[in-house]
Amino acid sequence: MKQEKKMSKENFTGTFSKEDLGLTVLSNEIIEMIRDPYELALWAYLSSFPEGELPTIKHTAERFGLSEDKTRKLFHNIKNLINKGI
């Protein structure tokens, strides 16, 4: 059985309560399950949009400075995660 490495942690003493902007919350389970940093970033970005309103692959590629092929693959991987029940 593969043993998880202990993660070092930093204490956070700040606050987010002063933010008057929108806020997107991701569950710890999702953050732990998505191993690829690009997929996690895309998941967070897509989660910030209202339900049913997603950016195009072209817009997302330009937003993050990625190729459309890379972005299309990331969208495909996110769709697979959703189909697996995440």
C-alpha positions in Angstrom: 0.0 0.0 0.0 1.4 3.4 -1.0 1.9 5.6 1.9 1.0 9.3 1.6 3.7 11.8 2.3 3.1 14.2 5.1 2.6 17.7 3.8 4.2 20.7 5.5 1.7 23.3 6.4 1.8 27.1 6.8 -0.4 28.8 9.2 -2.6 31.5 7.6 -3.2 34.6 9.7 -4.9 36.7 7.1 -8.5 37.0 6.1 -10.5 36.9 2.9 -13.5 38.7 4.5 -12.4 42.1 3.1 -12.9 40.9 -0.4 -16.0 42.4 -2.0 -15.5 40.4 -5.2 -17.0 37.0 -6.1 -15.7 34.0 -4.4 -15.3 30.4 -5.7 -14.9 27.6 -3.2 -13.4 24.2 -4.1 -13.9 21.3 -1.9 -10.7 19.8 -0.3 -11.7 16.4 -1.9 -11.5 17.9 -5.4 -8.3 19.6 -4.7 -6.7 16.4 -3.4 -8.2 14.3 -6.3 -7.0 16.4 -9.2 -3.2 15.7 -9.5 -2.4 17.7 -12.6 -1.9 21.4 -11.8 -3.2 22.6 -15.2 -6.4 20.5 -14.7 -6.8 21.9 -11.2 -6.3 25.5 -12.4 -8.9 24.9 -15.2 -11.3 23.3 -12.8 -11.0 26.4 -10.5 -11.4 28.7 -13.5 -14.5 26.9 -14.9 -16.0 26.7 -11.4 -16.0 30.5 -11.3 -18.6 30.7 -14.1 -22.3 30.5 -13.6 -23.9 27.2 -14.4 -24.4 26.7 -18.1 -22.0 29.5 -19.1 -18.5 28.3 -19.9 -15.8 30.1 -21.9 -14.8 28.7 -25.3 -11.6 26.7 -25.7 -10.1 29.6 -27.7 -10.9 32.1 -25.0 -9.5 29.9 -22.3 -6.3 29.2 -24.3 -5.8 32.9 -24.8 -6.5 33.6 -21.2 -3.9 31.3 -19.9 -1.4 31.5 -22.8 -1.8 27.8 -23.8 -2.2 26.3 -27.2 -5.8 25.4 -28.2 -4.7 21.7 -28.5 -3.4 21.7 -24.9 -6.6 23.5 -23.7 -8.8 21.1 -25.7 -7.1 18.2 -24.0 -7.5 19.8 -20.5 -11.3 20.3 -21.2 -11.5 16.6 -22.3 -9.7 15.5 -19.1 -12.1 17.7 -17.0 -15.1 16.2 -18.7 -13.7 12.7 -17.9 -13.4 13.6 -14.3 -17.0 14.8 -14.2 -18.1 11.6 -15.9 -16.3 9.6 -13.2 -18.5 11.4 -10.6 -16.2 14.2 -9.3 
